């Protein structure tokens, strides 16, 4: 019985250590993502701890973030379409359009 208890305790300790390793890996990955975005992970953590959000506020913030990202994606697509239009080759013999002067 003592061996079984010790084995159970050892299993619990191993699972706890694995959970801690997973949590540390997750934190490191989050920090790397924040750094890639040009943010200081410590400042982000301190800001979030100073302003705890409830579930409704978190959902609202995520919705606003998605809206911003959608707007950025649309703007990038518009700029890409504009760049493609500017770089489209003219047909041979087509007249060159003279730019209009802005008043």
N, C-alpha and C positions, 0 to 999 in steps of 0.2 A: 504494500500500500504506500509506503514511503517513496518507493521508486516511481510509482504512478503520480503521486503528488509532485515530486520533483520534476518529472517530465512535463506535467501540466504547467508548472511554474516556468520551466524553461521555454515551453512553447509560447506562453504569454509574453515573456520577456523578448523572445525573437520577433514576435508579431509587433510588439511595441517599438522595437528598434527599427523594424522595416517601415513602420508608419512614420517614425521621426525622419528617417532617410528620405522617404517620399515627400514629406512636407518640406524638408530643406531643399530638395531638388526643385520642387514647385516654386519656392520662394526665389531661388537663384534664377529660374527661367523667367519669372515675373520681373525680376530686377533687370535681366538682360533685355527684355522687351521694352521696359521703361527707358533704359539707356539708349536703345535704338531710336526711340521717339524723342530723345534729347532731354529726358527728364531725370532728375536725381531721385532714386528710389527712396532715400531717407526722407526727403522733403515731401514726397507723395504720401508716405506712411504717416508722417506727423500731421499733414493736412487732413487726411482721412480720419485719423484718430480724434482730431480736434473738432471735426464736424461729423458725428455719427449720423448715418442715414437710416431711416426706417424703410421697410419694403416698398412702400408707395413712392417715396422720394428716389429710391434706387431705380425703380422701373421708369420713373419720369426722366431721370438723368440718362438712362440708357436710350430711351426713345429720342431725346434731344440729340444725343451723340450720333445715333443712327441717321437722324435727319441731316445733321451736319456732314456726315460722311457721304450720304447720298448726294447732297449739294456739291460736295467736292468732286465726286465721281462724274456728275453731270457737267460740271465746269471743265474737267479734264477732257471729257469726251467732246465737248464743244470746241475746245482749243485744238484737239487733235483733228477734228473735222475741218476746222478753219485752216490748219496747217496743210492738210491734204489738198484742200481746195487751192491754196496759194501755190503749192508745188506741182499741181497738175500740169502736164505739158500742153502747150498750145498746138492746135492743128497747124500743119505746114501752110504757109501763105496767109494765116489769119492775121488780121490787123492787131497791132499792139495798142491796148487801151491806155490812153494817157490819163494819169491820175487827176482827179478834179481838185481844184484848189478849194480849201475850206475857208469860209468867211466867218 
